[in-house]
Amino acid sequence: MFIDHARIFVKAGDGGSGHCSFRREKFVPRGGPNGGDGGNGGNVIFEASNRVSTLLDLRYQRHYTAQSGERGQKANCHGSNGLNVVIYVPVGTLVKIEETGETLVDLIADGQTFVVAEGGKGGKGNARFATSTNRGPREFEPGTPGVERWLNLELKLLADVGLVGFPNAGKSTLISAISSAHPEVASYPFTTLRPHLGVVEWADDSSFVVADIPGLIEGAHEGKGLGIQFLKHIQRTALLLYLIDITEWIEQDPLVTFETLRNELQAFDPTLLERPFAIAATKIDSQGDGHKLQALQDYCVEQQYRCFPLSAVTREGLPALLTYLGQAVLENKASCTSKC
């Protein structure tokens, strides 16, 4: 099961109240105030971890409360701080405040942490208020309450290359052929019901991550088919690979298929059309007389798009595609590094 969104409630610990007391011991005249401070409340912290792949656990436990700080005590004893609560989430989790829609943090690195609810501060004991003119203060401070809020969590997969195509375009077969990922492969539409990630090794000590995004159909941005449920994962990919089925029994023209996919991405997020991309003509082992492949290749030459005919079953064309994708990913990372 793949869970990519969750709604939870977090409550940081309250600060402990300060204490009011006086030192009263035999042979110690003018003992004075000795009330200690209260402890700070615990924080609620999110930590991104590669060991977590979904938000499933947060669906079953929706309330998280950190420990409150202890009250101050006499003899200048300060209360202990409350314990923090650490919630582990997958890398790529976006955290938003439900009430305002404000984005708190985008956890994109393994081990990255963020305090989503800060604990309250402990109050001062009466010993803190002693002065030369006020030697017996009786005032003390209560602790402040910890932050509490509802949060909306959204998981967006992080990948170098995103596979985009209609149902049964060959996305699952391709990712199975080039990586160790094993999504279900079948001849009926919407075989893939959740995104899959695969690590592709294309050269010595060189690899990139591919995301198999469940199939789109025309009108997906309006909720048709699987709707926009997985379109958001494409936003995380640096490079798009459009898979176009060119088998002879597919009625739709490959050029129409490509333009439909582009229109769906534009309707969902216009910036997706600015991403670098390539086109893969899939299932060339079943292309028939080859007129569809020829039409697609001629179109790509005219538009100066990169087109790679391939068959994931026979592995024809895969080496050239992987070399191109690997080099494109390296160039993209180098460009991002130079800009930073």
Phi, psi and omega in degrees: 000135180245116180248121184242013173206151181203159178230121183226162177247132179237142180222114176285160181289146176282152175285145179286150180283146173290164185246149176242113179204167181228146179282121181227096181228151178295139180069011177239085180289154178053053184301318177083174182288145178215031178284130182275168180277154174280158180277158177284149176285155179287154178266158168257120188239136172261138175228126179282136182218135176289348180280350178249132185247342180221173176261023186301316182300327181286346175286329183267328175242108189254350181242130181228123183232127178276162183285141178280156176287153180278156177292153172292162181232173177289173181063033179057031177272121179274145177290150180284153178285150177287154180282142177285156171248123180253124180250121180270129181231161179292152172297132183103011181275130177257128184247124180234148173282125185297318187295320185252343185079004181291137177277120179279312184198152174242106186273101188244004181226142178297130181089354179293135181237157177203136178275111182269343177213117184270136180291155179289157179274142177289145180280158180278141174280171185291343178296334181289342186259005180287133177226179180292337181255349179230083187273351180231057183293144178246359180277151175208166184252139170283159177286155178273150180287151176282158180290138174225140184194158170269138181238144171252126181250137180224127181260124175241121184297143176258119180212157178278323183231131177249130179270122184239132179180168176292164174305139179066028176278350179105016182294311182295321178296320180294312182293332176290327183282332186254355181215184179268003177289145183227069175289162179293135178240123180207171186267005180256156183295155178055044175297318180272117182251000176209150181295151176233144175248141177222140178264124183252122175263113186250348177203173179300123178059025179229132181207165174212164185255131179248138176249125175269103182272127179310146190305141175262159171224167178297129182092011181299324181293346177262002178103004180283153183064233175273000176062211181268015184305324183241358179300329182297335180292334179293335181296338182272349185274144181274335184221138180252142175237111179276123178260120182245119179283122182245021178296153188292336183271359175280122185285324186289140178294136182299329179292321177295319178301313181298313181295325178295317178298316180297321180294323179294319178294320180295320180294328180280312181205104184302334182291344180294334179287347178274350180288145172297147183209165173219166181241134176244119175273107189267162174061043180291347176288349178233035186278352180070230183282353174082010182290329178291317179297317180297318179297319180292318180295319178297320178297317181294322177296317180297319182270357182061042174261151176275128181234134182234104173291136182203164172224115180290337181285311180270352181069013177291130179086352183292316181304316180296320179296314182295322178297316179297312182297317180298315179292322178296321178294317179298317179296321179295317180294321178295322178294318179296321181294318181293325179291325179290000000 
